[in-house]
Amino acid sequence: MFLTILPVLLLYLLYKYLLHPYFFSPLSPIPNAHPTSPITSQWITSKRSHTQEVHAIYAAHRRSGPIIRLAPNELSINSLSGLRTIYTGAFEKHPFYSDAFINFQTPNLVGMLSNQPHAQQKRMLSSVYAKSYLQNSMDMRVFSRHILWERLFPILQNLVRTGATVNVLPLFQAVGMDFTSAFLFGLGHSTRYLSDLGAWMNWLDEYERFKHQSREKRYRGFIESWCLGLCESVQGPSQTEADVPATEAVVFDRLKAGLEKSPDERPLDLAIASELLDHLVAGHETSGITFTYMMWEMSKWPELQARLRGELASVKGSLRYGGRDEELPPLAEIDGLPLLDAIVRETLRLHAPAPAQLPRVTPPEGTWLHGYRIPGGVQVSSSAYSLHRIEEVFPSPEEWIPSRWLDVEDGKIHDMRKLFWAFGSGGRMCLGSNFALLEIKLVMAAVYANYTTKVVDDEGIEQNMEFIALPQGRKLVVRFVPVEGGA
């Protein structure tokens, strides 16, 4: 009997594990990123474990086109039509997010897999992160002015006076943290890491450990306890010094009111803390990366720095440190400067802080992608790194060319902006994208209105292609030189 069954069993196993995945699966007509992709995820898993995923997938797209098969049940898509289908089509998130992005073992916007609870909580905050709100926010004008003139620029002035250089990555990550926490909690309850860089370096060490811990090990550890402390502080008496202006806890107040009005099964304090910790870690890390690469690129082009200063001179108000008694220029004017916008966009295109795949799952009814019928339950994703290098839209994609965003015909700029994916797209795109862009523009405008930058040491500047892509060497050493008539 056994000898009779054995050939049948072998044929079944041959069909299930070899013939079906290669020839009869609904995904079998799709080009393979690797010869073993139809039968095992080992190839892509190995690339991920060695932070080679981003480059390997990009190379596979260049060989095989806009849709490729990474593993038996996983596809990568690199096209504008794919973005529309997957991300504007609101496919739900892959379980990857529930492990990587949930704080206090409590879901937040990024870690929520289902679209419905995400949409409900997003509505609580979307208005205060809207571009028009931020541009007209008196709170943002007040805390921006204070952080720039009373915290950052005294540091830069001291560097000039002593002739010292500085690693701008941790310094400007602290800028990102102080800005973000001021918007979340108000200036009186925000972090003051620019005033205590030693404490900031300790925080960064703790955060590096936090990033690689399971959510169980993160629970109530250093970083989560730190965030809870901020949330508790904002509900107590203000710690603001006499010379520090008061601003509202814009995000905390709005989120707390929304969750009290529409409670769910999560404990209120942990739901708030989980959400705000995500804003804090994203706000310091991605902006710090962008500041760093913008200064790296700008330092190669002194003439572009001069052009930018000419553009900055056209706005109302003052960005010169010597004119601290003057109001900052209107934020809408800063936001609308075309050369500044082009420089920021090109930096985010070439050096996206989050370059990796953003996985989704096809709906139960399935979908169509590039002429292929894709069944439900398949993992599909796109990445900023590959999208930002589609040559038909971004010629010479490996070159930093801010002018590509200026004086472009309408049809092409439409595709460029749709493929600009530094913050994702669709209903699950980064909630803080408008805040991040405005903060980056304002800080860099203030820096280049007062200084030229020169790179002293950029060893290890290549990005480490993890989910958040810091420089491999964790540094960019820069010298700040005051411009004539400036600081």
C-alpha positions in Angstrom: 0.0 0.0 0.0 2.8 2.5 0.9 4.5 1.9 -2.4 1.3 2.7 -4.2 0.7 5.9 -2.3 4.3 7.2 -2.5 4.2 8.2 -6.2 0.9 10.0 -5.7 2.3 11.9 -2.7 5.4 12.8 -4.6 3.4 14.1 -7.5 1.2 16.1 -5.1 4.2 17.7 -3.4 5.8 18.4 -6.8 2.7 20.1 -8.0 2.0 22.1 -4.8 5.5 23.3 -4.1 7.0 23.6 -7.6 4.6 23.4 -10.6 1.8 25.4 -9.1 3.9 28.3 -7.8 5.9 28.6 -11.1 3.2 27.8 -13.7 -0.4 27.7 -12.3 -0.5 30.3 -9.5 -2.4 33.5 -10.4 0.9 35.3 -9.7 3.0 33.0 -11.9 2.9 35.3 -15.0 4.5 38.1 -13.1 8.3 38.6 -13.5 10.3 37.3 -10.6 12.7 39.4 -8.7 14.8 36.3 -8.1 14.5 32.8 -9.6 13.3 31.4 -6.3 10.7 34.0 -5.6 7.7 31.8 -6.5 8.6 29.1 -4.0 10.2 30.8 -1.0 10.6 34.2 0.6 14.2 33.4 1.6 15.8 35.8 -1.0 13.9 38.9 0.0 14.1 37.9 3.8 17.9 37.7 3.4 18.0 41.1 1.7 15.9 42.6 4.5 18.0 41.2 7.3 21.2 42.7 5.7 19.5 46.1 4.9 19.9 45.4 1.1 16.1 45.3 0.4 15.8 48.8 -1.1 18.6 48.5 -3.5 17.8 44.9 -4.5 14.1 45.7 -5.3 15.1 48.8 -7.3 17.6 46.7 -9.3 14.9 44.1 -10.0 12.4 46.8 -11.2 15.0 48.1 -13.6 15.5 44.6 -15.0 11.9 43.4 -15.1 9.5 46.4 -15.1 7.0 48.0 -12.8 5.6 44.9 -11.2 7.7 42.1 -9.8 7.2 39.1 -7.5 9.4 39.1 -4.4 8.1 36.0 -2.7 5.3 33.5 -3.2 2.7 35.9 -1.9 4.4 39.3 -2.2 4.7 41.8 -5.0 6.4 45.1 -5.5 4.9 47.8 -7.7 6.8 50.8 -9.1 4.4 53.0 -11.0 2.0 55.9 -10.7 -1.0 53.6 -11.7 0.1 51.2 -9.0 0.1 53.9 -6.4 -3.5 54.9 -7.4 -4.7 51.3 -7.1 -3.0 50.4 -3.9 -2.7 53.5 -1.8 -5.5 55.8 -3.1 -7.6 52.6 -3.2 -7.1 52.3 0.5 -5.9 48.7 0.8 -5.5 47.9 4.4 -2.1 47.7 6.1 0.0 44.6 6.4 0.5 43.2 10.0 4.1 44.4 9.8 2.9 47.7 11.2 1.2 46.3 14.3 4.5 45.0 15.5 6.8 47.8 14.4 4.8 50.9 15.2 2.6 50.3 18.3 3.7 52.0 21.4 2.5 51.2 25.0 1.1 48.0 23.4 -1.6 50.4 22.2 -2.5 51.1 18.6 -1.9 54.5 17.1 -2.5 55.9 13.6 0.5 54.3 12.0 0.1 50.9 13.7 -3.6 50.6 13.0 -4.2 47.9 10.4 -7.9 48.6 9.6 -8.9 51.8 7.8 -12.1 52.6 9.8 -10.6 53.2 13.2 -7.7 55.0 11.5 -10.0 57.4 9.7 -11.9 58.1 12.9 -8.8 59.1 14.8 -7.2 60.9 11.9 -10.3 63.2 11.7 -9.5 64.4 15.2 -6.2 65.8 14.1 -6.3 66.5 10.4 -7.4 70.1 10.8 -4.5 71.1 12.9 -2.0 69.5 10.5 -3.6 71.2 7.5 -1.4 73.5 5.5 -3.7 76.5 5.9 -3.9 76.0 9.7 -0.1 75.8 10.1 0.6 78.7 7.8 -1.7 80.9 9.9 -0.9 79.4 13.3 0.3 82.1 15.8 1.5 79.3 18.1 3.8 78.0 15.4 5.1 81.5 14.7 5.8 82.1 18.4 7.6 78.8 19.2 9.5 78.8 15.9 10.9 82.2 16.6 11.9 81.2 20.1 13.5 78.0 19.2 15.5 79.6 16.3 16.7 82.8 18.0 17.0 81.7 21.6 18.2 78.1 21.3 19.6 77.2 17.8 21.3 80.4 16.8 23.3 81.0 20.0 24.8 77.6 19.3 25.7 78.5 15.8 27.1 81.8 16.9 29.3 80.1 19.4 30.6 77.8 16.7 31.5 80.8 14.6 33.1 82.6 17.5 35.3 79.6 18.5 36.0 78.4 14.9 34.6 75.0 15.8 32.8 72.5 13.6 29.7 70.4 14.5 28.1 67.2 13.6 24.8 68.6 12.3 22.9 65.3 12.4 22.3 65.1 16.2 22.1 68.9 16.5 19.3 69.2 13.9 17.6 66.1 15.2 17.3 68.1 18.4 15.8 71.0 16.4 13.2 68.6 15.1 12.4 67.3 18.5 12.0 70.8 20.1 9.8 71.9 17.2 7.6 68.9 17.3 7.2 68.7 21.0 6.3 72.5 21.1 3.5 71.9 18.6 2.3 68.8 20.5 2.6 70.1 24.1 3.1 73.8 23.9 6.4 75.6 24.4 6.1 75.6 28.2 5.9 71.8 28.4 8.1 70.9 25.4 11.5 69.5 25.3 14.6 71.8 25.5 17.2 69.5 24.1 18.9 72.3 22.2 19.7 73.8 25.6 21.0 70.5 27.0 22.8 68.6 24.2 24.3 66.2 26.7 20.9 65.0 27.7 19.9 64.8 24.0 22.8 62.5 23.2 21.7 60.2 26.0 18.2 60.3 24.7 19.4 59.3 21.2 21.3 56.3 22.7 18.2 55.1 24.5 16.1 55.6 21.3 18.5 53.6 19.2 17.9 50.7 21.6 14.2 51.3 21.6 14.0 51.0 17.8 15.2 47.5 17.9 13.1 46.2 20.8 9.9 44.2 20.6 6.8 46.1 21.7 6.8 44.0 24.9 10.3 45.1 25.8 9.5 48.7 24.9 6.6 48.8 27.3 7.2 51.4 30.0 10.9 51.5 29.3 13.0 54.7 29.1 11.4 56.1 25.9 7.8 55.3 26.7 8.2 56.6 30.3 9.7 59.8 29.0 6.7 60.3 26.7 4.2 59.6 29.5 6.1 62.2 31.5 5.5 64.8 28.8 1.8 63.9 28.6 1.4 64.2 32.4 3.4 67.5 32.5 1.1 69.2 30.0 -1.9 68.5 32.3 -0.2 70.2 35.2 1.1 73.7 35.9 3.3 75.3 33.2 7.0 75.0 33.7 7.6 78.0 31.4 10.4 80.4 32.4 9.6 84.1 32.5 11.3 84.8 29.2 9.7 81.8 27.4 6.4 82.7 25.6 3.4 80.6 26.2 1.8 78.6 23.4 -1.1 76.1 23.3 -0.7 72.3 23.4 -2.2 72.2 20.0 -2.1 68.5 19.2 -2.4 67.1 22.7 -5.5 69.2 23.4 -7.2 68.3 20.1 -6.5 64.6 20.5 -7.6 64.4 24.1 -10.9 66.2 23.3 -11.5 63.9 20.3 -10.9 60.7 22.3 -13.0 61.9 25.2 -15.9 62.6 22.8 -15.5 59.4 20.9 -13.9 56.8 23.3 -12.9 53.3 22.3 -11.6 50.3 24.1 -8.1 51.7 24.6 -7.2 53.4 27.9 -7.3 57.2 27.3 -3.9 58.0 28.6 -2.2 55.2 26.6 -4.1 56.0 23.4 -2.9 59.6 23.7 0.7 58.7 24.6 1.0 56.0 21.9 -0.1 58.5 19.2 2.1 61.4 20.4 5.2 59.2 20.8 4.9 58.3 17.2 4.8 62.0 16.3 7.8 62.7 18.5 10.0 60.0 17.1 9.1 60.6 13.5 9.3 64.4 13.9 12.9 64.4 15.2 14.4 61.6 13.1 13.1 62.3 9.6 13.5 66.0 9.8 17.1 65.6 11.1 17.9 63.3 8.2 16.5 65.9 5.7 18.3 68.8 7.4 21.6 66.8 7.1 21.3 65.9 3.5 20.1 69.3 2.5 23.2 70.9 4.1 25.4 68.2 2.5 24.1 68.9 -1.0 23.9 72.7 -0.6 27.5 72.9 0.7 28.7 71.6 -2.7 27.0 74.6 -4.4 28.0 78.1 -2.9 26.3 79.8 -5.9 23.0 78.0 -5.1 23.3 79.2 -1.5 23.7 82.7 -2.8 20.6 82.3 -5.0 18.6 81.1 -2.1 19.6 84.1 0.0 18.5 86.3 -2.8 15.1 84.6 -2.7 14.9 84.8 1.1 15.6 88.6 0.9 12.3 89.1 -0.9 10.0 88.1 2.0 8.5 90.4 4.5 10.0 90.5 8.0 13.5 89.3 8.9 15.4 86.0 8.9 18.6 87.7 10.1 19.7 86.8 13.5 20.7 90.3 14.3 17.1 91.3 13.8 15.7 89.2 16.5 13.2 91.9 17.6 11.5 91.7 14.2 8.7 89.2 13.5 9.5 86.2 11.4 8.3 86.5 7.8 4.7 85.1 7.2 4.9 81.4 7.2 2.9 81.2 4.0 5.5 83.3 2.2 8.3 80.9 3.4 6.2 77.9 2.4 5.6 79.4 -1.1 9.2 80.3 -2.1 9.8 78.3 -5.3 13.6 77.8 -5.1 13.4 76.8 -1.4 10.6 74.4 -2.2 12.6 72.9 -5.1 15.6 72.4 -2.9 13.6 70.7 -0.1 11.7 68.4 -2.6 14.8 67.4 -4.4 16.5 66.5 -1.1 13.6 64.4 -0.1 13.4 62.8 -3.5 17.1 61.7 -3.6 17.5 61.1 0.1 14.1 60.0 1.3 14.2 59.5 5.1 11.8 56.5 4.8 12.9 54.8 1.5 11.6 51.3 2.1 8.5 49.4 1.1 5.2 50.4 2.7 3.3 47.1 2.6 -0.5 46.7 2.1 -2.8 43.7 1.5 -5.0 43.2 -1.5 -8.8 43.2 -0.6 -10.7 39.9 -0.5 -12.2 40.5 -3.9 -8.7 40.9 -5.4 -7.6 43.6 -7.8 -5.9 44.3 -11.2 -2.3 45.6 -11.4 -0.6 46.2 -14.7 -2.9 43.8 -16.5 -2.5 41.0 -14.0 -5.4 39.7 -11.9 -4.2 39.7 -8.3 -6.2 37.6 -5.8 -7.1 38.8 -2.3 -4.6 38.5 0.6 -1.5 39.3 -1.4 1.1 41.6 0.1 1.8 44.5 -2.3 4.0 47.5 -1.8 5.8 50.4 -3.3 8.9 52.4 -2.1 9.9 56.0 -2.2 13.4 55.0 -3.3 12.3 53.2 -6.5 9.5 55.6 -7.3 11.8 58.6 -7.0 14.1 57.0 -9.6 11.7 56.4 -12.4 13.7 57.8 -15.2 10.9 58.8 -17.5 9.7 61.2 -14.8 13.0 62.0 -13.1 15.8 62.1 -15.7 19.3 61.5 -14.2 17.6 60.2 -11.1 20.8 59.8 -9.0 21.8 63.4 -9.4 20.6 66.2 -7.0 19.0 68.7 -9.4 16.7 71.2 -7.7 16.0 72.9 -11.0 14.0 69.9 -12.2 11.1 71.2 -10.0 11.2 74.7 -11.6 9.8 75.8 -14.9 8.4 72.4 -15.8 5.4 71.9 -18.1 2.1 71.2 -16.4 1.8 67.6 -17.5 5.3 66.6 -16.3 5.1 68.5 -12.9 1.8 66.6 -12.3 3.5 63.2 -12.6 6.5 64.5 -10.6 4.3 65.6 -7.7 2.3 62.4 -7.8 5.4 60.3 -7.6 6.9 62.4 -4.9 6.4 59.9 -2.2 8.5 61.0 0.8 5.4 61.0 2.9 3.4 58.3 1.2 0.0 59.0 -0.4 -3.7 58.3 0.0 -5.6 58.2 3.2 -2.8 56.6 5.2 -0.1 59.1 4.1 2.0 60.9 6.8 -0.3 63.1 8.9 2.5 65.5 9.7 3.8 66.1 6.1 2.7 69.7 6.0 4.2 70.4 9.4 7.5 68.7 8.4 7.8 70.6 5.2 7.1 74.0 6.8 9.5 73.3 9.7 12.3 72.2 7.3 11.8 75.2 5.0 11.7 77.7 7.9 14.8 76.3 9.7 16.8 76.0 6.5 15.7 79.5 5.4 16.9 80.9 8.7 20.3 79.0 8.5 21.1 80.1 4.9 19.9 83.7 5.4 22.7 84.0 8.0 25.4 81.4 7.0 27.1 79.5 4.3 27.9 75.9 5.1 31.0 74.0 4.3 31.5 70.2 4.8 34.5 69.2 6.8 33.8 65.4 7.2 31.2 63.4 5.3 32.6 59.9 5.7 29.8 57.5 6.0 27.2 59.9 4.5 25.6 57.1 2.4 22.2 56.2 3.8 21.7 53.0 5.8 18.6 51.6 4.0 16.6 50.6 7.0 13.0 51.7 7.3 14.3 55.1 8.5 17.5 55.7 6.6 20.1 57.6 8.6 23.6 58.2 7.3 25.7 55.1 7.8 28.3 57.1 9.7 25.7 58.9 11.8 27.4 62.2 11.1 28.0 65.2 8.8 30.6 67.6 10.2 30.0 71.1 9.0 31.5 74.6 9.4 29.2 77.6 9.5 30.5 80.8 8.0 28.5 84.0 8.6 27.5 85.8 5.4 28.4 89.5 5.0 26.1 91.6 7.2 24.7 88.5 8.8 25.2 86.9 12.2 
